[in-house]
Amino acid sequence: MRAIPVASAALLGVAALSSCVPAGAAVGGRTTPFGFSVRPSTVAAGGEVTLRVDREDGACRGRVRVTSPVFDTVVIPRNHVSAQAKVDRDARPGAVYQVSFTCDGRTGTTDLTIAGGHSHRPGTVPSKGVHAGEGGSVAGFDVKEIGLGVALVAGAVGVAYHRSRRRSGEEGA
């Protein structure tokens, strides 16, 4: 019983310590000079990403130049924290590209993954479209599983009822 409070305290301690790490201190296991991010980190070719820089810690005060092989160079002005970039339509699905953030003469990098692994040639029509309409509250349930669950619940209620009647009969005798 004593292990549960100790484990809870340990997890709270780890959470507290991890919140003390500066936002851009490590990206993908690499130390960076200032905080930055690309969101989402996985995007479809032709999609849009948000390029963000952390200015609260004071490590980046000037304008930020963001470069990558899959979008045009973007400049985040010194009084802004983010900008948008449109990923090239010809970006290779499944590929990982490097995104470089340069501020005040220092550069940090992170990765941008292009979603999908099935590309098609320009001018051709993909073989399948979006597969929609299978949602709902019953999707993924098996009738046997539902029946077994109902039987277990009914059995538990029956046993509880039987035991409660038996006890009240014993006390009155």
C-alpha positions in Angstrom: 0.0 0.0 0.0 2.9 2.3 0.7 4.2 2.0 -2.9 1.3 4.0 -4.4 1.9 7.3 -2.6 5.7 6.9 -3.3 5.1 6.3 -7.0 2.7 9.3 -7.2 5.2 11.5 -5.5 8.0 10.3 -7.9 5.8 11.0 -10.9 4.9 14.5 -9.6 8.6 15.2 -9.1 9.5 14.1 -12.6 6.7 16.3 -14.0 7.9 19.3 -12.0 11.5 18.8 -13.1 10.5 18.5 -16.8 8.5 21.7 -16.6 11.7 23.5 -15.5 13.5 22.7 -18.8 13.6 25.7 -21.1 11.2 25.5 -24.1 13.9 25.2 -26.7 16.7 23.6 -24.7 16.4 20.3 -26.5 14.8 19.5 -29.8 15.0 15.9 -31.0 17.9 15.2 -28.6 19.9 18.2 -29.8 20.7 21.3 -27.7 19.4 24.5 -29.3 20.4 28.1 -28.8 16.7 29.3 -28.4 13.2 27.9 -28.4 11.4 27.2 -31.7 9.0 24.8 -33.3 7.3 23.7 -36.5 3.6 22.7 -36.0 2.4 20.3 -37.1 5.7 18.4 -37.3 4.1 16.1 -39.9 2.2 17.7 -42.8 1.0 16.6 -46.3 2.7 18.0 -49.4 1.1 21.3 -50.2 0.0 21.8 -46.6 0.7 24.7 -44.3 2.9 24.8 -41.2 3.3 27.4 -38.4 6.8 28.4 -37.6 7.1 29.6 -34.0 10.0 31.1 -32.0 10.1 31.5 -28.2 10.9 35.1 -27.3 10.1 35.0 -23.6 13.5 33.7 -22.5 15.3 36.6 -24.3 17.6 34.1 -26.2 16.2 35.4 -29.6 15.6 39.1 -29.9 16.1 39.9 -33.6 14.3 38.7 -36.7 14.3 35.0 -37.4 15.2 33.5 -40.8 13.6 30.1 -41.3 14.8 27.9 -44.2 14.0 24.4 -45.5 14.3 22.6 -48.8 10.4 22.2 -48.9 9.3 25.8 -48.5 10.4 29.3 -49.4 12.5 31.2 -46.9 10.3 32.8 -44.2 11.3 35.8 -42.0 9.7 36.2 -38.6 10.0 40.0 -37.7 11.5 40.9 -34.4 8.1 41.8 -32.8 6.4 38.6 -33.9 6.5 35.0 -32.6 5.2 33.1 -35.5 4.7 32.9 -39.3 3.2 30.5 -41.8 4.9 28.5 -44.6 3.3 26.5 -47.4 5.0 23.2 -48.1 5.9 22.5 -51.7 3.4 20.2 -53.5 6.3 18.2 -54.9 7.6 17.3 -51.4 8.3 13.6 -51.2 5.7 11.7 -49.1 7.4 9.9 -46.2 10.5 12.1 -46.4 12.0 14.0 -43.4 13.3 17.5 -44.2 15.4 19.8 -42.0 14.1 23.2 -40.9 16.7 25.8 -39.8 15.9 28.7 -37.5 18.5 31.5 -37.5 18.3 34.3 -34.9 21.0 36.7 -33.7 23.7 34.8 -35.5 22.8 31.4 -34.0 21.1 28.5 -35.8 19.0 25.7 -34.5 17.3 22.9 -36.5 14.4 20.6 -36.3 12.7 18.0 -38.6 9.6 18.2 -40.7 8.0 15.0 -41.9 5.9 14.8 -45.1 2.8 12.7 -44.5 2.0 9.6 -46.5 4.1 7.0 -48.2 2.1 6.6 -51.4 2.8 9.1 -54.0 1.2 9.3 -57.4 2.5 10.8 -60.6 1.3 14.3 -61.6 -1.6 14.1 -64.1 -2.9 10.7 -62.9 -5.8 10.2 -60.6 -5.3 8.3 -57.3 -7.0 4.9 -57.3 -9.0 5.6 -54.2 -10.6 8.6 -52.7 -11.5 9.5 -49.1 -13.1 6.6 -47.3 -15.8 8.2 -45.1 -19.1 7.3 -43.5 -18.1 4.4 -41.2 -18.2 6.4 -38.0 -20.9 6.3 -35.4 -21.5 4.8 -32.0 -21.4 1.1 -33.0 -18.3 1.1 -35.2 -15.8 -1.4 -34.1 -18.0 -3.3 -31.7 -18.7 -7.0 -32.0 -22.1 -8.4 -31.3 -20.5 -11.3 -29.3 -18.6 -8.9 -27.2 -21.7 -6.8 -26.4 -23.6 -9.9 -25.5 -20.9 -11.2 -23.2 -20.7 -7.8 -21.5 -24.5 -7.7 -21.0 -24.4 -11.2 -19.6 -21.6 -10.4 -17.2 -23.3 -7.2 -15.9 -26.6 -9.2 -15.5 -24.8 -12.0 -13.7 -23.2 -9.5 -11.3 -26.5 -7.8 -10.6 -28.1 -11.2 -10.0 -25.5 -12.4 -7.6 -25.6 -9.1 -5.7 -29.4 -9.3 -5.5 -29.3 -13.0 -4.3 -26.7 -12.3 -1.6 -28.6 -9.2 -0.3 -31.9 -11.3 -0.1 -30.0 -14.1 1.6 -28.6 -11.8 4.3 -31.9 -10.1 5.0 -33.4 -13.6 5.4 -30.7 -14.7 7.8 -31.1 -11.6 10.0 -34.9 -12.0 10.4 -34.7 -15.7 11.4 
